[in-house]
Amino acid sequence: MLREEKVAKLIDWFRKSSVRHAEAMENLQEELAAAQVGELNRFYAAVLREGALDLFLTLLDDEDERIAGMAAVYAMRDEPGRCREVLVRLSALPGLMGFRAQSALQRWDSGDWNK
């Protein structure tokens, strides 16, 4: 498989897992949400191993807020400026999405991101 194809698949899998994670969170399905976090971790690590952060960062502009938000959380250490902008925008939304974005910003701003 060509590198471009592999990266495209990884990014697509990350997108799908982001949606499944958000749905699990909305439905209070903790085990399913946790399983998706494991998948998201794997996909993001693989994207980094492929040296494709620039392609991954296109997810920050995804029209699906669940995907943009999850991409921002994962890439925060690697691209804090752009990711913070996305989280600030999402923090103004009502409901769980806004709350989760606010919580992520608080953790980042307080220095608790790695804890």
Long-range contacts (C-beta under 8 A, 24 or more apart in sequence): 3-50, 3-52, 6-50, 7-47, 7-50, 7-52, 7-55, 10-43, 10-46, 10-47, 10-50, 10-52, 11-43, 11-47, 11-52, 11-55, 11-56, 11-58, 11-59, 13-39, 13-43, 14-40, 14-43, 14-44, 14-47, 14-56, 14-59, 14-70, 14-71, 14-74, 15-59, 15-62, 15-64, 15-67, 17-43, 18-64, 18-66, 18-67, 18-69, 18-70, 18-71, 19-64, 19-66, 19-67, 21-66, 21-70, 22-66, 22-70, 22-97, 25-96, 25-100, 26-96, 40-70, 40-74, 44-74, 44-75, 48-78, 53-78, 53-79, 57-82, 60-86, 65-90, 65-93, 65-97, 66-97, 69-97, 69-100, 69-101, 72-104, 73-104, 76-104, 76-108, 76-113, 77-113, 80-108, 84-108
